[in-house]
Amino acid sequence: MTSDTFRAAARALLDRADILAGHTETPGQLTCTYMTEAHQAVASQLAQWLRTAGCDSVHVDAVGNVLGRYHGTGAGVAGRLVTGSHYDTVRNGGRYDGRLGILMGIGLVEALHTRGIRLSRDLEVVAFAEEEGVRFGSTFLGSSAYAGHFDDRLLTTLDRAGTPLSQTLRDAGHDPAEIARAAGGASGIAHYFEIHIEQGPVLLDLDAPLGVVSAIAGSVRRRLRLTGLAGHAGTTPMRLRQDAACAAAEIVLAVESRCDGRNGLVGTVGQLEVPNGSVNVIPGACLLSLDVRAADDATRDAALADIDARIAEICARRRVSLESETLLRASAVACDPAGREAWRHAIGAQGGAVHELVSGAGHDAMMLARVAPVSMLFVRCGAGGISHHPSEIVTEADVAAAYAAAWAFLLAYSA
Ligand SMILES: [Zn+2]
């Protein structure tokens, strides 16, 4: 393959992303949530492209994952290569989040097929039906089913209109009872690789088109409620106050100062609210969220322990009480060392510097890591690194670089 062919493949990919973006629930924006009309239209378009790309078999499973298989020679190797990502979007999202990885997979099959190349292993491209958790509030519906970790209790979950997930599936022609059988993906995977837009500004800042993901951060999310004492803003002396918002302010800064970025450690208070607050009332309560992530669970938990100690100290000093609820605890996933090495090699062969970075966002690869070694390639995100937003953008040159790297990776992995 020449740089011109990678460039042409990149151009075709961007065109296809535009076509997919035409299927939306909200005209003028891109919203494609699980099992809506737009979502099903995207699935059939992807199935059609997988067929025309040269896949030997294409099918849609019971949760709506679209799978295409390009047979290898099977010469003396066990297990198949799997690549993919998700095709659902957030509300008013970008057109490359998830879809970039699926379309790259389709483009790779196309490139193999038109050249009459058969890898030693089967290559499977999977378009996961759901990752973002927008419609039913639960993420990874597609990849959890594929990996054999679908939680059946989710079938009774309701969307905002009050429709259970099970009914939504039946309305779309799927049989929820078949989901357990969709887990054919769980065995026989030699390696899963996911190509994804970075969704952040790191590669942009490094001036690098591509990056190898070292680990996907594990996160802990909490909701905190601070209770102090409301009082008159004019008559209560400063030293007699139990101001819940002042305690929250100290906590916000404590989180910021503890989360120093080492080992991917980041901490955020994204929600901060004084319920029924008033201009002339000392805040008697304050609600805040806490999100802490790191490349490994030990780093994250050490930070959380320190933050908890600081919160206890702040609350005691200010005579404010604390209630804390853990909403999410997800373990970090280390990417496969051999996969990372193969990506480093594939990028290095293009002559550029090789960068590794931690993925602060969750990806389908986290689910696949339960059943197979996984690796990820990040593609630079333009426009300041913005994602989950209509301004999300990649360049044709960067996608071409990703194709070149993926091609080298594929040939290395199939040897
Ligand atoms: Zn994504």
Residues whose N, C-alpha, C, O or C-beta is under 5 A from the ligand:
A	BS01	ZN	D97 G98
